[in-house]
Amino acid sequence: MILLMLPIVAYSQEGRPWEELLANVLTAEDLEAATWEDTYEMLCELEQQPMNLNTATREDLESLPFLSERQVEDLMEYLYRYGTMKSLNELRMIRSLDHVQIALLRYFTFVEEEHKETYPPVKDILQYGRHEAMANVRIPFYKRKGDNNGYLGYPYRHWLRYQFNYRDYVKAGLIGSQDAGEPFFAHQNTTGYDCYSYYVQVKHLGRLENAIVGKYKLSIGMGLVVNNSFGMGKLATLQQLGRNNTTIRPHSSRSQTDYLQGAAATVRLSPKWQATAFASYRPFDATLNADGAARTIVTDGYHRTPTEMGKKNNCHATDAGAHVGYRQGGLHAGATILYTHLDRPLRPDTKTLYRRHQAQGSDFLNVSADYGYLHPRFSLSGETAINRDGAVATINTLSSNVADGLNVLLLQRFYSYRYTALYARSMTEGSHVQNESGIYAGLTWQHSPRLRLQVYTDYAYFAWARYQVSQSSRAWDNLITATYETGNWMLTGRYRLHLRQRDNETKQALANQTEHRGRLSLTWQHGTFSCTTQSDAVYTGQNDRGYMMGEAANYKWRDLRLSLNGSYFHTDSYDSRIYAYERSPLYSFSFPSFYGEGMRLAMMAQTVLMQRLTLTVKAGMTRYFDRSTIGSGLQQINSSVQTDLDLQVRWKL
């Protein structure tokens, strides 16, 4: 209670403060979709190996998910007109960049005199390359039911990570990880970890712009055919102003899904033409029918029990595709083709109405055209795709800089309920690029360096049945967020109204579900000290209420960083759950949800040992006042308290 009432001092500009900016653009749907994890780990990578703006290509700049197409173009034009930057302060000369983008760019970029040189020899790469090794373990101070009888492995979650890079030319990495309860050097995990990721990346080798061998992620166009690289929700879409791009990057996360395995490369054919080709052969988990066909694709990545282990890598997918793009002035266009073959046919239970048009069969073909035009005052972009059955999906955006500091975005989308694409990910109200049409409108208003306002409204219509919805339905999503800064103070407010339709109790008609969510936070900062007081509230149309009040504090002294979070929550049910951001070790973005009544405390300390060695320790405790057990099934904890300890050791050379 002392933490909730006192303005505890502590926050530093160092130690990944961009995490708070990322947390501010996430909504509940983003957190549950897990796509934000890839974006977070990609930003961690960029922070550890920032790019030189003076040598960055368009593809490099497009890898930054917080930049719009106009901002990327203006950066390229500035470097073309005025030559190399001498300082990041020159970013203020680019009018399309507001103070938020400028602040973010300082964490992921730097400027250095451009040196005209040939590709470095292998000897220099091996001699002057940088090495980084990291180990992380989570130790639980409790026992789950499955730890006593049910899980195949130990209750510890741990992972190892090694990466080598030489400037922006070569990068290689190896990651091994497993979740709590999964066996280590046992059962099917005879090589140790439950999951491994590995890659070698080469960039800027003559006409070869980018090439990766191993596991990688790919994003093309606006994601209607393939996008397993990054993507967040509607507020982030407003930040990007509907940008489309082609990006290849290593799969350097611990995720066991949403990746390709093989090789991919982007080649510059001429100043106006560019081509990307990729091929992949990878395993995946599936629940099988009695005849051996795959009923559902499993994406949680857990292999803790004999049943879960029996599904591990029981199916394989072969993928091949290409993209050809053309760019001339403000005009850009491209075409994409993707073919996928599964060694076990997909055969979902189509007797269930909402699964009637799910992907079926062994062979899949998707083709799309992406296009756009960039004008000094407005930008048009979009993508239109068809699948093997001729079903269509299309998304189109129009953004405009109406006045200095005022940007407007309009987005239209139509995804046929017969359109299927196994690797598609784009702007949606639902969870798939299928069975949805909608209109989205948003604006960003930078009234002054102190005041920033973002608003969006999104209306969606679903022609076919969905999960828990047995007929056509609608949804309407609205959000407004404002930030005001003055001196050492920053005040942020957010309100969201979300209306959805679900089957009523008799499943004979639809019932409207309304959800109100609000947030108010106040941050005070002075030098290396600051504190943030935050309150969240939620109210649903079913008279389901909840609130959370919390305090966040950070402190830096020399090589020591301390972080402290404390909060009290009280909600009526799981439907009124509330998410709370808290700082965590590197590559571990933490945004847990809470419901019921209880309190959460977390403390993290980080220090540098022997210059090259960094030690991070985090302890977190959640205490519930309304229950004697936590969780259910094999995850059940026979206690009202859950405490974890995270240890991370990082070595850089």
C-alpha positions in Angstrom: 0.0 0.0 0.0 3.0 2.3 0.6 4.0 1.8 -3.0 0.6 2.8 -4.2 0.5 6.0 -2.2 4.1 7.4 -2.4 5.7 8.8 -5.5 8.7 6.6 -5.5 11.7 8.1 -7.3 13.5 6.4 -10.2 13.7 6.3 -13.9 16.6 6.5 -16.3 16.8 7.4 -20.0 19.0 4.4 -20.3 18.0 0.8 -20.2 15.5 0.3 -23.0 13.1 3.2 -22.2 11.5 2.6 -25.7 9.7 -0.3 -24.1 7.3 2.1 -22.5 6.6 3.7 -25.9 5.9 0.2 -27.2 3.7 -0.6 -24.3 1.6 2.5 -25.0 0.6 1.4 -28.5 -0.4 -2.1 -27.4 -4.1 -3.1 -26.8 -5.5 -6.2 -25.2 -6.0 -7.9 -28.6 -2.3 -7.3 -29.5 -1.1 -8.8 -26.3 -3.2 -11.9 -26.7 -2.2 -12.4 -30.4 1.5 -12.6 -29.4 2.6 -10.9 -32.6 4.0 -8.1 -30.5 6.7 -10.5 -29.1 8.3 -10.7 -32.5 8.3 -6.9 -32.8 9.8 -6.5 -29.4 12.6 -8.9 -30.0 13.3 -7.3 -33.4 13.7 -3.9 -31.6 16.0 -5.5 -29.0 18.1 -6.7 -31.9 18.2 -3.3 -33.5 19.1 -1.6 -30.2 22.1 -4.0 -29.8 23.3 -3.5 -33.4 22.0 0.0 -34.4 22.1 1.0 -38.0 24.2 3.8 -39.5 21.7 6.2 -41.1 24.3 7.4 -43.6 24.6 3.9 -45.1 21.1 2.6 -44.4 19.1 1.3 -47.4 15.4 1.7 -47.9 14.9 -1.9 -46.7 16.9 -1.1 -43.6 14.7 1.9 -42.7 11.6 -0.1 -43.5 12.6 -2.6 -40.9 11.8 0.0 -38.2 8.1 -0.6 -37.5 7.4 2.9 -36.1 8.2 4.8 -39.4 5.6 5.6 -42.1 6.3 5.4 -45.8 6.5 9.2 -45.9 9.1 9.3 -43.1 11.2 6.6 -44.8 11.1 8.6 -48.1 12.0 11.9 -46.4 15.0 10.3 -44.7 16.2 8.9 -48.0 15.6 12.3 -49.7 17.5 14.2 -47.0 20.5 12.0 -47.3 20.4 12.3 -51.1 20.2 16.1 -51.1 22.5 17.1 -48.3 24.9 14.1 -48.0 25.9 12.4 -44.8 24.5 13.5 -41.5 27.0 14.8 -38.9 24.7 14.3 -36.0 21.3 12.8 -35.1 20.2 16.4 -34.3 19.7 16.8 -38.0 16.6 14.6 -37.7 14.8 17.7 -36.5 15.2 19.1 -40.1 12.9 16.4 -41.5 9.4 17.9 -41.0 7.5 14.6 -41.2 9.3 13.3 -38.1 7.8 14.3 -34.8 9.5 14.2 -31.5 8.3 10.6 -30.8 10.0 9.2 -34.0 13.1 11.3 -33.3 13.3 9.9 -29.8 12.9 6.3 -31.0 15.5 6.7 -33.8 18.1 7.7 -31.2 17.9 4.2 -29.7 18.1 2.3 -33.0 20.4 4.4 -35.2 23.6 6.3 -35.2 25.5 8.5 -37.7 29.0 7.8 -38.9 31.1 9.1 -41.8 30.3 7.0 -44.9 33.3 5.2 -46.2 33.3 4.0 -49.7 34.7 0.5 -49.5 34.4 -3.0 -51.0 32.9 -5.9 -49.2 35.2 -6.7 -46.2 37.4 -9.8 -46.5 36.6 -12.9 -44.5 39.8 -12.3 -42.4 38.5 -8.9 -41.2 35.0 -10.3 -40.5 36.4 -13.0 -38.3 39.0 -10.8 -36.6 36.9 -7.7 -35.9 33.4 -9.2 -35.6 31.5 -8.9 -32.3 30.3 -11.8 -30.2 27.5 -11.9 -27.7 26.4 -14.8 -25.5 23.4 -14.8 -23.1 21.9 -17.3 -20.7 18.5 -16.9 -18.9 16.7 -19.1 -16.4 13.4 -18.6 -14.5 13.1 -20.4 -11.2 9.6 -20.9 -9.7 9.2 -20.9 -5.9 6.0 -23.0 -6.2 4.9 -26.4 -7.5 2.4 -26.9 -10.3 0.2 -29.9 -10.3 2.0 -31.1 -13.4 5.4 -30.8 -11.8 4.4 -33.6 -9.4 2.7 -35.9 -11.9 2.1 -35.0 -15.5 5.0 -33.0 -17.0 7.9 -34.7 -18.6 10.6 -32.2 -17.5 11.8 -29.9 -14.8 9.8 -26.8 -13.7 12.5 -24.4 -15.0 12.2 -22.2 -18.1 15.7 -21.5 -19.6 17.3 -20.5 -22.8 20.7 -19.8 -24.4 21.5 -17.3 -27.1 24.7 -16.6 -29.1 25.1 -14.0 -31.9 28.0 -12.9 -34.0 27.9 -9.8 -36.2 30.3 -7.7 -38.3 28.8 -4.2 -38.7 25.9 -4.4 -41.1 27.5 -7.0 -43.4 27.3 -10.4 -41.6 25.2 -11.8 -38.8 24.9 -15.3 -37.4 23.1 -16.7 -34.4 22.0 -19.8 -32.5 19.2 -19.8 -29.9 18.1 -22.8 -27.8 15.0 -22.6 -25.5 12.4 -24.5 -23.7 9.4 -23.9 -21.5 8.9 -25.0 -17.9 7.9 -28.7 -17.8 9.5 -29.7 -21.1 12.2 -32.4 -21.0 15.9 -31.5 -21.4 18.1 -34.2 -23.1 15.2 -36.6 -22.8 12.3 -38.1 -24.7 12.3 -36.5 -28.2 14.6 -33.7 -27.1 17.7 -35.8 -27.5 19.8 -32.8 -28.5 18.9 -30.8 -25.4 16.6 -27.9 -25.9 13.0 -28.3 -27.1 13.5 -25.6 -29.8 16.5 -24.3 -31.7 16.8 -21.4 -34.1 19.9 -20.7 -36.2 20.7 -18.4 -39.1 23.5 -16.8 -41.1 22.7 -13.4 -42.8 24.8 -11.5 -45.4 23.9 -8.0 -46.6 25.2 -5.5 -49.1 27.3 -7.9 -51.1 27.2 -6.3 -54.5 23.7 -6.7 -56.0 22.8 -9.1 -53.2 21.0 -6.7 -50.8 20.1 -9.3 -48.2 20.3 -13.1 -47.9 19.6 -15.5 -45.0 20.2 -19.2 -44.7 18.5 -21.0 -41.7 15.4 -19.8 -40.0 14.0 -16.5 -41.0 10.9 -14.3 -41.1 9.4 -12.7 -44.1 7.0 -9.8 -44.7 5.8 -8.8 -48.2 3.4 -6.1 -49.2 0.7 -5.6 -46.6 0.7 -9.2 -45.5 -2.2 -10.7 -47.4 0.0 -13.6 -48.7 2.9 -13.8 -46.2 3.8 -11.9 -43.1 5.4 -13.7 -40.2 7.9 -10.8 -39.5 6.2 -8.2 -37.4 2.8 -6.6 -36.9 0.8 -5.0 -34.2 -2.7 -3.6 -33.9 -4.7 -0.6 -34.9 -2.8 2.0 -32.9 0.4 0.9 -34.5 -1.2 0.9 -37.9 -2.0 4.6 -37.3 1.7 5.1 -36.4 2.8 3.5 -39.7 0.1 5.2 -41.8 -0.6 2.0 -43.7 2.9 1.3 -45.0 3.7 -1.7 -47.1 7.2 -3.2 -47.6 9.3 -6.3 -48.2 11.5 -7.4 -45.4 13.6 -10.5 -44.6 15.1 -10.9 -41.2 16.5 -13.7 -39.0 14.2 -15.7 -36.8 16.1 -14.8 -33.7 13.3 -15.2 -31.2 12.3 -18.2 -29.0 9.0 -18.7 -30.8 8.4 -22.1 -32.2 5.9 -20.9 -34.8 5.7 -18.2 -37.4 8.9 -18.8 -39.2 10.3 -20.2 -42.4 13.3 -22.5 -42.6 15.6 -22.7 -45.7 16.9 -19.7 -47.6 15.7 -16.3 -48.8 17.4 -13.5 -50.7 16.7 -10.0 -52.1 18.6 -9.0 -55.3 18.8 -5.6 -56.8 18.3 -6.2 -60.5 18.6 -2.5 -61.5 18.1 0.9 -59.8 14.3 0.4 -60.4 13.8 -3.3 -60.1 14.3 -5.7 -57.1 13.5 -9.4 -56.7 13.1 -11.6 -53.6 13.0 -15.4 -53.7 12.6 -17.8 -50.8 12.2 -21.5 -50.1 11.4 -23.3 -46.9 11.0 -26.8 -45.5 9.9 -26.9 -41.8 8.1 -29.0 -39.3 5.1 -28.0 -37.3 2.7 -29.5 -34.7 -0.8 -30.6 -35.5 -3.7 -32.4 -33.9 -4.5 -35.4 -36.2 -7.7 -37.1 -37.3 -8.1 -40.9 -37.1 -7.1 -41.1 -40.8 -3.8 -39.3 -40.2 -4.9 -36.0 -41.7 -4.2 -32.8 -39.7 -7.4 -31.4 -38.0 -5.8 -28.3 -36.5 -2.4 -26.6 -36.6 -1.1 -26.2 -33.0 0.8 -22.9 -32.4 1.4 -22.8 -28.6 4.7 -24.6 -28.9 4.3 -26.6 -25.6 5.7 -30.1 -25.3 5.3 -30.8 -21.6 3.1 -33.9 -21.5 3.1 -37.1 -23.5 0.2 -35.9 -25.5 1.8 -32.6 -26.4 5.1 -34.4 -27.2 3.3 -36.8 -29.5 2.3 -33.8 -31.7 5.8 -32.4 -31.9 6.9 -32.0 -35.6 4.3 -34.5 -36.8 3.7 -32.5 -40.0 6.0 -30.7 -42.5 5.4 -27.8 -44.9 7.3 -27.1 -48.1 7.1 -23.4 -49.3 8.5 -21.6 -52.3 7.8 -18.2 -53.6 9.0 -14.9 -55.0 8.3 -11.2 -55.2 9.3 -8.7 -57.9 9.1 -5.0 -57.1 9.4 -1.9 -59.2 10.0 1.6 -57.8 10.3 4.9 -59.8 9.9 8.2 -58.1 6.8 8.0 -55.9 5.4 5.0 -57.7 6.0 1.5 -56.5 4.4 -1.8 -57.5 5.1 -5.5 -57.1 3.8 -9.0 -57.5 4.0 -12.0 -55.2 3.5 -15.7 -55.6 3.6 -18.4 -52.9 3.1 -22.2 -53.1 2.8 -24.4 -50.1 2.6 -28.2 -49.8 1.8 -30.1 -46.6 2.9 -33.7 -46.2 -0.4 -34.3 -44.3 -3.6 -32.7 -45.7 -5.5 -30.2 -43.6 -8.9 -31.6 -42.8 -10.7 -29.5 -40.2 -14.1 -30.4 -38.7 -16.2 -28.5 -41.3 -19.4 -29.7 -39.7 -18.9 -26.9 -37.2 -20.3 -23.9 -38.9 -17.5 -21.4 -38.2 -14.9 -23.9 -39.5 -16.8 -24.5 -42.8 -14.3 -22.3 -44.9 -11.1 -22.9 -43.0 -8.0 -23.9 -45.1 -8.3 -27.5 -46.4 -6.1 -29.8 -48.5 -2.4 -30.4 -49.1 -1.6 -27.7 -51.7 -2.1 -24.0 -51.5 -1.4 -21.2 -53.9 -1.6 -17.4 -53.3 -0.9 -14.6 -55.7 -1.0 -10.9 -55.0 -0.2 -7.4 -56.4 1.0 -4.7 -54.1 1.1 -1.0 -55.2 1.4 2.5 -54.0 2.0 6.1 -54.9 3.8 8.7 -52.6 3.0 12.4 -53.1 4.3 15.2 -51.0 0.9 15.7 -49.6 -0.6 12.2 -49.6 0.2 8.5 -49.9 -1.8 5.6 -51.5 -0.9 2.0 -50.9 -2.5 -1.4 -50.9 -2.4 -5.1 -51.8 -4.9 -7.4 -53.6 -4.6 -11.2 -53.4 -6.4 -14.3 -54.6 -6.0 -17.9 -53.5 -6.2 -21.1 -55.5 -10.1 -21.0 -55.5 -10.2 -17.4 -56.8 -11.3 -15.9 -53.5 -10.2 -12.3 -53.1 -8.6 -10.3 -50.2 -7.7 -6.6 -50.6 -6.6 -3.8 -48.3 -6.0 -0.2 -49.4 -5.0 2.9 -47.5 -4.9 6.7 -48.1 -2.9 8.8 -45.8 -2.4 12.6 -45.9 -0.4 15.2 -44.1 -3.3 17.7 -43.9 -1.3 20.3 -42.0 1.9 20.5 -40.0 1.6 18.0 -37.2 -1.8 16.6 -38.5 -1.8 13.2 -40.3 -5.0 11.4 -41.3 -5.3 7.7 -42.4 -8.2 6.0 -44.1 -8.1 2.2 -44.6 -10.5 -0.1 -46.4 -10.3 -3.9 -46.3 -12.2 -6.8 -47.7 -11.3 -10.4 -46.9 -13.6 -13.0 -48.5 -14.8 -15.8 -46.1 -13.4 -18.2 -48.7 -10.0 -16.6 -48.8 -7.3 -18.7 -47.1 -3.5 -18.0 -46.7 -1.5 -20.0 -44.2 1.0 -17.2 -43.6 -1.1 -14.1 -43.9 -1.2 -11.4 -41.2 -2.5 -8.0 -41.7 -4.8 -5.4 -40.2 -7.9 -7.2 -38.8 -10.5 -7.0 -36.1 -10.6 -10.8 -36.0 -7.7 -13.2 -35.8 -7.3 -14.2 -39.4 -7.1 -12.6 -42.9 -10.5 -14.1 -43.7 -14.2 -13.3 -43.4 -14.0 -9.6 -42.7 -14.6 -6.3 -44.3 -14.2 -2.9 -42.7 -13.4 0.8 -42.7 -10.8 2.4 -40.5 -10.2 6.1 -39.9 -7.5 7.6 -37.7 -5.6 10.8 -37.1 -2.5 11.9 -35.3 -2.3 15.5 -34.2 1.0 16.9 -32.8 -0.6 20.2 -31.6 2.8 21.2 -30.1 5.9 19.6 -28.8 4.0 19.2 -25.6 0.6 17.8 -26.7 0.0 14.8 -28.9 -3.4 13.3 -29.7 -4.2 10.0 -31.5 -7.7 8.8 -32.4 -9.1 6.0 -34.5 -12.5 4.4 -35.2 -12.9 1.0 -36.9 -16.1 -0.7 -38.2 -15.9 -4.3 -39.2 -18.5 -6.7 -40.7 -18.2 -10.5 -40.7 -20.3 -12.2 -43.4 -19.9 -15.7 -42.2 -20.1 -17.4 -38.7 -17.2 -17.0 -36.3 -16.3 -18.6 -33.0 -19.2 -18.1 -30.6 -21.1 -16.3 -33.3 -23.4 -18.5 -35.4 -24.4 -15.8 -38.0 -23.2 -12.6 -39.6 -22.0 -10.0 -37.1 -20.5 -6.6 -36.6 -17.9 -4.9 -34.4 -17.0 -1.3 -33.7 -13.8 -0.2 -32.1 -12.9 3.3 -31.0 -9.9 4.7 -29.2 -8.5 8.1 -28.2 -5.2 8.7 -26.4 -3.5 11.9 -25.5 -0.1 12.8 -24.1 0.9 16.1 -22.5 4.5 17.0 -21.5 5.7 19.9 -19.5 9.0 20.3 -17.7 9.7 17.0 -15.9 6.1 15.9 -16.0 4.2 13.7 -18.6 0.5 13.0 -18.4 -1.1 10.3 -20.6 -4.7 9.4 -20.9 -6.5 6.7 -22.9 -10.1 5.6 -23.5 -11.3 2.7 -25.6 -14.9 1.7 -26.5 -15.2 -1.7 -28.1 -18.5 -3.1 -29.3 -18.8 -6.7 -30.4 -21.6 -9.3 -31.1 -21.8 -12.8 -29.6 -24.5 -15.5 -29.5 -26.9 -15.2 -26.7 -27.5 -18.0 -24.2 -30.0 -19.8 -26.5 -27.9 -19.2 -29.6 -30.9 -18.0 -31.4 -29.9 -14.3 -31.7 -26.9 -12.1 -31.2 -26.2 -10.1 -28.1 -24.2 -6.9 -28.1 -21.1 -6.9 -25.9 -19.7 -3.5 -24.9 -16.3 -2.9 -23.3 -15.0 0.3 -21.9 -11.3 0.6 -20.9 -9.5 3.6 -19.6 -6.0 4.5 -18.4 -4.5 7.5 -16.8 -0.8 7.8 -16.0 1.5 10.5 -14.6 5.3 10.4 -14.9 7.8 12.6 -13.2 11.4 12.6 -14.3 14.5 14.4 -13.1 17.9 13.4 -14.3 18.3 9.7 -13.7 15.2 9.5 -11.4 11.6 9.3 -12.2 8.3 7.6 -11.2 5.1 6.7 -12.9 1.7 6.4 -11.2 -0.9 4.6 -13.3 -4.5 3.6 -12.9 -6.6 1.4 -15.2 -10.3 0.7 -15.3 -12.6 -1.5 -17.3 -16.4 -1.9 -17.5 -18.3 -4.3 -19.7 -22.0 -4.2 -20.7 -22.6 -7.2 -18.4 -21.9 -5.0 -15.3 -18.4 -6.6 -15.1 -16.0 -4.1 -13.5 -12.3 -4.0 -12.7 -9.5 -1.6 -11.8 -5.8 -1.5 -11.1 -3.6 1.1 -9.4 0.1 0.9 -9.6 3.5 2.6 -9.2 6.6 2.1 -11.3 10.0 3.2 -10.3 13.6 3.0 -11.8 16.9 4.3 -10.6 20.4 4.3 -12.2 23.7 4.9 -10.4 26.9 4.3 -12.4 26.6 0.7 -13.7 23.7 -0.2 -11.4 20.1 -0.1 -12.5 17.1 -0.8 -10.2 13.5 -1.1 -11.2 10.4 -1.6 -8.9 6.8 -2.1 -9.8 3.9 -2.4 -7.4 0.1 -2.6 -8.1 -3.2 -3.6 -6.6 -6.0 -5.0 -8.8 -9.6 -5.9 -8.3 -11.8 -7.2 -11.1 -15.1 -9.1 -11.2 -14.0 -11.8 -13.6 -11.6 -12.9 -16.3 -13.6 -10.8 -18.9 -12.5 -7.7 -17.0 -8.9 -8.6 -16.7 -6.2 -5.9 -16.9 -2.7 -5.9 -18.3 0.2 -4.2 -16.6 3.6 -3.5 -18.1 6.8 -4.2 -16.1 10.4 -4.1 -16.9 12.2 -7.4 -17.5 15.6 -8.7 -18.6 16.7 -8.2 -22.2 14.6 -10.1 -24.8 11.9 -10.7 -22.2 9.0 -8.3 -22.7 6.6 -8.7 -19.8 3.0 -7.6 -19.9 1.0 -10.0 -17.7 -2.7 -9.9 -17.1 -4.5 -10.0 -13.8 -8.1 -10.7 -12.6 -9.7 -11.3 -9.3 -8.3 -9.4 -6.3 -4.7 -9.2 -5.4 -1.4 -7.4 -5.6 1.7 -7.6 -7.8 5.2 -6.7 -6.8 8.3 -7.0 -9.1 11.9 -5.8 -8.6 14.8 -6.0 -11.1 18.4 -5.1 -10.7 21.1 -5.0 -13.4 24.8 -4.4 -13.0 27.9 -4.6 -15.2 30.7 -6.9 -14.0 34.2 -6.8 -15.5 33.0 -4.4 -18.3 31.9 -7.2 -20.7 29.7 -9.1 -18.3 26.2 -8.0 -17.4 24.1 -9.6 -14.6 20.3 -9.1 -14.4 18.1 -10.4 -11.6 14.3 -10.0 -11.4 12.0 -11.2 -8.7 8.2 -11.1 -9.1 5.4 -12.0 -6.7 1.6 -12.1 -7.3 -0.6 -12.6 -4.2 -4.3 -13.2 -4.6 -6.8 -12.3 -1.8 -9.8 -14.1 -3.3 -8.6 -17.7 -3.9 -6.5 -20.4 -2.3 -5.3 -21.9 -5.6 -4.0 -20.4 -8.8 -4.7 -21.8 -12.3 -6.3 -25.0 -13.2 -5.5 -28.5 -14.6 -1.8 -29.3 -14.6 -1.0 -25.6 -14.2 -2.8 -25.4 -10.8 -0.7 -24.0 -7.9 -2.0 -25.0 -4.5 -1.3 -21.6 -3.0 -2.5 -18.0 -3.2 1.0 -16.7 -3.9 3.1 -17.1 -7.1 6.8 -16.1 -7.0 9.4 -16.3 -9.8 13.0 -15.4 -10.0 14.7 -14.6 -13.4 18.5 -14.7 -13.8 20.2 -13.5 -16.9 23.9 -13.3 -17.7 25.1 -11.5 -20.8 28.7 -11.5 -22.2 29.9 -9.2 -25.0 33.2 -9.2 -26.9 
